[in-house]
Amino acid sequence: MPRLLPLVAFLVCLMPLRSEESMPLLSLQVRVHLMQSATQPRLQATLDEAGVRAILREANAIWAQAGIRFELEAVGVLQALDIAPKRWFERDRNWVKSVIPTNEFSPTAIDVCFVREMGPNGFFYGEPVVVCEMPEFTKVKGGSANPVARVLAHELGHVLFLKHRQDHTNLMASARNGTSLNNQEIKDARQRALQILQQMPLP
Ligand SMILES: [Zn+2]
């Protein structure tokens, strides 16, 4: 039995190389905006750059299964527009989207805005991706330990045209912390990532 060990170790070493050959790494740029608002504390992000990098690292660990990586192009603060919400709009995604100015958006990256608190954990229906720092989840077995990273990874799934799939352990299930993708989702997401790479102007 011990004689087999070097062979096993050799085969294990070969495995990642093989998958990289069949699935080359696709890198997409992300620009992060930390929302600021003196009048609307819900919008005021508390993350700093180190926190953003840690979240992105975790989101990338989830997306590694698809050979897709999100690189941080830049991180900066973004002042929210001073639009008072109607009482019932305070947690609404349309209102949150309407207070985000677009002039700092990147022509060469996916724009991601962090806010402190909102109704949904995150959303994407055309730029930008918006992620809440205090998401609420039902935990699933083997799910992500970093809820904010899971929200980011899920919304980036929508950027890559993935739809919701309510299989509990799936990355595209709503309000859960699962992280898995099936082969079709991986194929679709990679196809969309390639389209984005071809359409985006070079930095
Ligand atoms: Zn979703």
Residues whose N, C-alpha, C, O or C-beta is under 5 A from the ligand:
A	BS01	ZN	none
